[in-house]
Amino acid sequence: MKIRLVWLLGLMMGFGCGKVYHVADVQTKNYRIERASYPVDVKVAAMLEPYRLKLEETMNEVIGYNDFEMVKAKPWSGLTNWFTDVVFDETQKMVAEPLDFAIQNYGGIRLNSVGAGEITVGKIYEIMPFDNIAYIMELKGSVVHALFDRIAESGGWPVSKNVYFEIAYGKAKNIKIKGEPLQEDKIYYAVIPDYVAIGGENMDMLKDCKIHNTEAFIRDLMINHLREQYGRGMHIQPDLKARIIE
């Protein structure tokens, strides 16, 4: 690791007609600090060791099993379909009002693929490292159309079951929610990450829409879902039907 120490002689000005000083020269020097040069504090290390072991135990807990690799891709993929379906289903459990769909910004899913085999808590933290909260939003059909247009412009985002549309010249067309054509004046209930709900990713059309805060981290919804399914001997089964057609 390098630390660059730069000593600058700043401008020094007096009051009134005092003299003005200017920097005449700057000299720099590099110092290399090796990891071994830091002494190990045995007492602190011993104090932290139980917490480190507990963290490892938590992160290494197996909570699911994936039969085959899931890959993240646009305009749709097995990984993005699975992710949004889990968020949709787990959020629906918390409310009586029927929900219509869920979305996730593409960059919010941080892994490009999840390999076959055991899924640990740590793996879910890799997929979703952010403390994003699931918001339920009341969206007029015209707002949903604008939302899907924005998603179409970016080439596609993760969308849950109940959603279908086609991308034509960067716009969403033939939009269907629960198999029915989108109604511009109807109110739809959508599960959306808080980051997007407040206008992130240029989703300004959502800023004035009514929000219901579930106070649930999306990451926790994923973990709870996997634990429950795995406890019942069920493996991950992503829906591989195309939801966005380019």
N, C-alpha and C positions, 0 to 999 in steps of 0.2 A: 504494500500500500504506500502510495506516495502522498506526501503533504507538501504543498507548495506554499512557502512562506514569502509573502510579498510585502516588503516594507516600502511604504509610500510616504514621501514628505509632502503633506497636504498644503493647500493654499492657506497662507496666514495673512490675514488682513487686519490692520489696525483701524481705529476710528478716524473719521475725518480725512485728513490728507496723509495718513500713515503709509508706510511702505507696503508694497505688495510683493509677496514672495511666490516664486513659481518653482514647480518641480524641475530639477535639472537632470536627474538621473534616477533610474529604477534598477535595482539589482535583485536578482532572484537566485534561489538555490534549492535543489531538490534533496529531500531526506527520505531514505527508504526505512520503513519501520517493519520489521519482520514479526510474524505472529509469535515466534518464540521469545521475543523481547518482552512480552507481557507476562509478568509473574502470575501464576495461578493462585487464587485465594482459596485455599483448601476449605476454610470454614464456610465461605459463601457457597462454594460448589457442593459441599455436603448438605447445606441447608436447602438448596434448590433441587437436589437429586430426587427426593420423593415426588416433587411436582413434575419433574421431567418424566419420571417413570409412569406417573398417572396419566400424563398427557399422551405418551406413547400408547398406553393401554387403551385409552379412549379412541384415539385416531386409528388404531389397528383393529378395532372391533369390526368383525364381518357382519354386514347387515343386508347383503343381497348377493345375488349371483346372476351373471350375464352369460347367456349361452353363446352369443357371438358378438363380434365387435360392432359397436355403434359409432357412426361417423357423423360429424357435424358438417353440413353443407347447405348451400342455397340452391333453389328456393325452398326446399324442404329436405328432411333427412330423418333417418330412424332416431338419432339422438335428439334432435329438436322436437320431433313428434312426441317422443317418450317424456321428455322434460316438461313440456307444456301440459300434457295430459295429466301427469302427476300433480302439478300445481292446480290444475282445474279441479280434479277429483278431491284433493285434500281440502281445498278452499270450500268446495260445495258442502263438505261435511260440517262446516262451521256455521252455515247459514241455512235458513228455511227457504228463502227466495231462490227459485231456480236460476242458475247462472247460464249464460249463453256461450261464453268462450274465454280463453286465456291467451295472452301473448307474452313473449319475452324478447327483449332486445337481443340481437344476434351476438353482440360483444359481451353480453352478460353471462353467456355460457363460455367459460374460459378454456375448456379443453376441446381440441379438435377431434378427439376420438376417445372412446372408452373400450378397452379391450375385453375379450371374453374372460370369464373367471369370476373370482370373488370380488365383491365391491365393499370397501371399508368406509367408515365415517370419514377418514382422511381423504378418500377419493371424492366424496361429495364436496368437501371443502375446496378441493382442486377445481371441481366443476363450477362451483358457485362460492367464491371466496368473499363476496361482498355481503354486507348486512342489509340486503334489500328486503323490504317488507311487501307483502301482498296486499294491494289495495283493490277493493271492489269499486268499480266506477259505473255510474249511470250515464250511458252515452246515447244520444239521439242518433238515429240511423245515418243522418247526414254527417255526423262527426265520425262514426264508424267508417263511412266511405272515405273521408279525408284521411283517417288513420291508415286504412289499407292502401290508399294511394301513396302515402309516404313510405309504407313498407315495400310497395311495388317498386318505387323509385330506387330503393337500395338493393333490389334484387331478391327480396324475401327475408322474412324473419321467422323465428319459431312461432307457430300458431297451434292451438289445441284442436282437438276434434270439434265438430260442429262448424268449422270454418272451411270454406272453399272459395277461391277466386282465381282468376287468370290475370296474367300480366301482359298488357299490350301497350307498347310504346311508353313504358314507364308508368302506366296507370293500372288501377285495379278494375276489372270488369267482370260481369257475370258473378257478382258476389252473392254467396248463399250462406245463411246462418241456420243451422239445424235443418238443412235441406231446403229451406225456403228462401226465395229472393229477398235481398235486403230491402227493408222498408224505411224510407228516409225519415219518416215522422215517428217511428216506433222507438221506445226506449229499450236499450239492450244493457245487460249486466255483464261486465267484462272484468276479468282478473288481470291486473297490470302492475308491474313493479313500481314502487314509489318513485324511483328515479325517472322513469318514463312518464308517470302520471303527473309529475310537476313540470313537465315540459322538456325533459332530457331527450337527446337524440332529435332535436328540432320538432318535437311533438307539441307545438304551441296550441294546437286545437284542443288539447285536453285540459289546459290550465283552468278553465272556468267550469269544468264538469263536476258534478257532485261526487264526493269520495266517501267511502266507508273504509276506515282503517282496521284491518283484521288484527294488527299488532303481532302478526306471525311472520317470522323470517322465512323467506322462500327456501333457504337451505334447510331449515328445520322441517318444513313440510316434506321435502325430499327424504330426509333421514327417517322421519316417522313412518312414511309410506313404505320405505324399503324394509324397515324393521318388522312391520306388521306382515308384509307379504312373505318375507323370508321365514318368519316364525311359523307361517302356515305352509312352508315348503314350496312356495311359488317363486319362479324365476322371472327375471325381467322379460317382458314380451312387448316390444315396441310395435306400434301400428305403422305399417310400411305403405300405407296408402298416400298418394300425392294429395296435398291440401292446397298448394299453390302451384299453378301450371304456368310455365314461362313460354 
